[in-house]
Amino acid sequence: MAFNHHADLNPHQQYRIKKLKRDNPRAIGIQDLCYEIQQMCLNLHNRKYCISFAFLLRSLLEQGSIYFLINKNRWDKLKEGYEYETIQEKK
């Protein structure tokens, strides 16, 4: 379930998040990750829980990259290339 977090963001941040497609479950997950990271920073929990914060940042980087590649129709090509290399290495 997505958080209602747009009220916490300044207008510039809201604009960037609104560029994500609302009907895409991956985009909703990215929005939620952004909100969690923002809340940790605002409450200074990123210093207290640095490992958790690092996991959130890594997740955001991974999900954001996948979202971008899927929207540019390059995700399947990347996966196919990786699988091909893996098969070649096994021979």
C-alpha positions in Angstrom: 0.0 0.0 0.0 1.4 3.4 -1.0 2.0 6.2 1.5 0.3 9.5 1.1 3.5 11.5 1.3 3.2 14.3 -1.2 2.3 16.8 1.6 5.8 16.3 3.1 7.6 17.2 -0.1 8.4 20.7 -1.5 6.8 21.5 -4.9 10.0 20.8 -6.8 10.3 17.3 -5.3 6.6 16.6 -5.9 7.0 17.4 -9.6 9.8 14.9 -10.0 7.9 12.2 -8.2 4.8 12.9 -10.2 6.7 12.1 -13.4 6.5 8.4 -12.4 3.6 6.5 -13.8 1.0 6.0 -11.1 -0.4 2.8 -12.6 2.9 1.1 -12.5 3.5 -0.9 -9.3 7.3 -0.4 -9.6 6.8 3.4 -9.7 4.7 3.2 -6.5 7.5 1.2 -4.9 10.0 3.9 -5.9 7.8 6.6 -4.5 7.6 4.8 -1.2 11.4 4.3 -1.1 11.9 8.0 -1.7 9.5 8.8 1.1 11.2 6.4 3.5 14.6 7.9 2.7 13.3 11.4 3.1 11.8 10.7 6.4 15.0 9.0 7.7 17.0 12.1 6.7 14.5 14.6 8.2 14.5 12.7 11.5 18.3 12.1 11.4 17.6 8.3 11.5 20.0 7.9 8.6 22.9 8.4 11.1 21.4 6.2 13.8 20.4 3.4 11.4 23.1 3.7 8.8 23.0 0.1 7.6 19.2 0.3 7.1 19.7 3.6 5.3 22.3 2.0 3.0 19.9 -0.8 2.1 17.1 1.7 1.3 19.5 3.7 -1.0 20.7 0.5 -2.7 17.1 -0.5 -3.2 16.2 2.9 -4.7 19.2 2.7 -7.0 18.3 -0.8 -8.2 14.6 -0.2 -8.6 15.2 3.2 -10.3 17.6 1.6 -12.7 15.2 -1.2 -13.6 12.3 1.2 -14.0 14.3 3.4 -16.4 15.5 0.4 -18.4 12.0 -1.1 -18.7 10.6 2.3 -19.9 13.4 2.5 -22.5 12.8 -1.1 -23.6 16.3 -2.1 -22.6 15.7 -4.3 -19.6 15.0 -7.5 -21.6 18.0 -6.9 -23.8 20.2 -6.5 -20.7 18.8 -9.7 -19.1 19.3 -11.6 -22.4 22.9 -10.5 -22.7 23.6 -11.4 -19.2 22.0 -14.9 -19.5 23.9 -15.4 -22.8 27.3 -14.6 -21.1 26.4 -16.9 -18.2 25.7 -19.8 -20.6 28.9 -19.1 -22.5 30.9 -19.2 -19.3 29.5 -22.6 -18.4 30.7 -24.2 -21.6 
